[in-house]
């Protein structure tokens, strides 16, 4: 089973929320002002978004790849793009986000996010930390 952390962009009542439903005081802003919610997944190897509005920029995805979901079905990928998440201390990049119109939630790959942003997640029983890979400074926590 995957660990989920709910990432919501900044708005007056939006916060970083863990799968337990507890709210933290950390705000993230999606680069294009989108109001989408990102679910991070420890088993995903790519970032996926259902809506073009989630992406800052995108272009048609010209490769005949598909997303294979848990029930064995495959879903077409229509676009590829990027966006950014901003916190008070740092801006994070979500690169090569695949737009899959028939999924219901945007998925953030913990592995790809960590690699692309030179960070690592540290999971504990009641809290997680997102740390800079080099300096070990905590950039986000919940």
PyMOL commands that set and color helices and strands:
alter all, ss='L'
color gray80, all
select helices_A, chain A and resi 52-54+110-117
alter helices_A, ss='H'
color red, helices_A
select strands_A, chain A and resi 4-8+17-18+29-30+37-41+48-49+57-60+66-68+74-76+79-86+91-99+106-109+119-123+128-132+138-141
alter strands_A, ss='S'
color yellow, strands_A
deselect
rebuild
show_as cartoon
